[in-house]
Amino acid sequence: MAKSLKRTAAFAALGRALTSGARGGPGLGKRIGAVPRMIRATARGEYDGGLRLAMMAAATAYIASPVDLVPELFLTVFGLADDALMATWLAGSILAETERFLEWEAKRSTVIPGQVVT
């Protein structure tokens, strides 16, 4: 019972994140458009999302890979469940990280580059 409640809460959080654009947060299109900028800023060393992006890339590779911890061929329902769990985590992580990146990007545009003089 507790596991199903956790899954329900995870899907509810994902649903809230997807519809946050209607409530004043960044919309899904704006978040998806931020992904290439986030990757570029991380590659340049400007944004600190390296480990999080690496974990998201690993999750994507796991979902796309034919090699799984729980194979679908023998344990059909349970084999698909690990992929579904990973996809849910990945979607939530991408939504959270793009929101964090968009906030960083907005704050960054208000900072004037230069040196601090004491």
N, C-alpha and C positions, 0 to 999 in steps of 0.2 A: 504494500500500500504506500509506504513512504517513497519508494522509487517512482511510482506513477505520479505522486504529488510533485516530486522534483522535476520530472519531465514536463508536467503540465505547467509548472512555474517557468521553466526554461522557454517553452513555446509561447507562453503569455508575454514574457519579457521580449522575445524576438518580435512578436506581433506589435507590441508597444513601440519598439524601436523603428519598425518599418513604417508605422503611421505617425511618427513624431513630426514629420514635415507638416502635417495638417494642424499640429498644435504649436507651431512656431519654431520647432527645431529644424535642422537641415533635412531636406527631403532626400529621398532615395537617389534621385538623379544627381543631386549635388554631391552626395557621398560617393557615388560611383565615379563621378568626374574627378574627385579628389584623389583617387587611388594612384593614378600615374604621377601626380605631383608629389604625393607622399613617398612613393618609391624613389623618385629623383632626389628629393630633399634628404632622404635617408642615405642614399648612395653618396651624396656630396658631404655627408657628415653634419648637415645643418639640423636635422631632426633626429631625435633619439629613439626611433622606432625599429632599430635593427633586429633585436631579439624577437620582438613581437611579429615583425614581418617574416622572419625566418620560421617561426612556429606556424604562421598561417600558410607559408609555402609548403612546409612539411605536411600539414593537414590536407592541403590540396593534393599533394602527391599521393598521400595515403588513400584518399577517396578515389583518385583516378587510377591507382595501381591495381593490377589484377591480384597482387599478393596482399592478403589481409591476415590479421590476427585470428579472426573467426571466418573461415571460408564459407562463401555463400552456397557452394555446391553441395556440401554435406549438411549444413545447418541453416537452411534457407532463411527462416524468420530471424534467427539470432545472428546469422551472418550479415543480413541487411541492417540489423539494429545498430551494429557498431559503426557502419557507414553513416547511418542517419544521425547518430549521436555526434559523430565527428563533423558532419555537415552543419548541424545545429550550432555546435561550438564555433565553427568557422564563420558562419553568418553573423553570429553575435559578436565575435571578435572583430570582424571587418567593420561592422556598424559602430562598435565602441571606438575602435582606433581611428576611423575616419572622422568621427565627431571630435575626438581629441585633437586630431591633426587640423581640422577646420578652426578650432578654437586657437590653436597655436599659430596658425596662419593669420588669423585676424589680429591677434596680439602683436605678431611680428611686424605687421604693416604699420603699427602705431609707434614702433621704436625707430628712432633716428640713429643710423649707424655713425659711429665715431669713437672717440676715446674719452674716458672719464678723466677730468682734470681735477686734482685735489689741491 
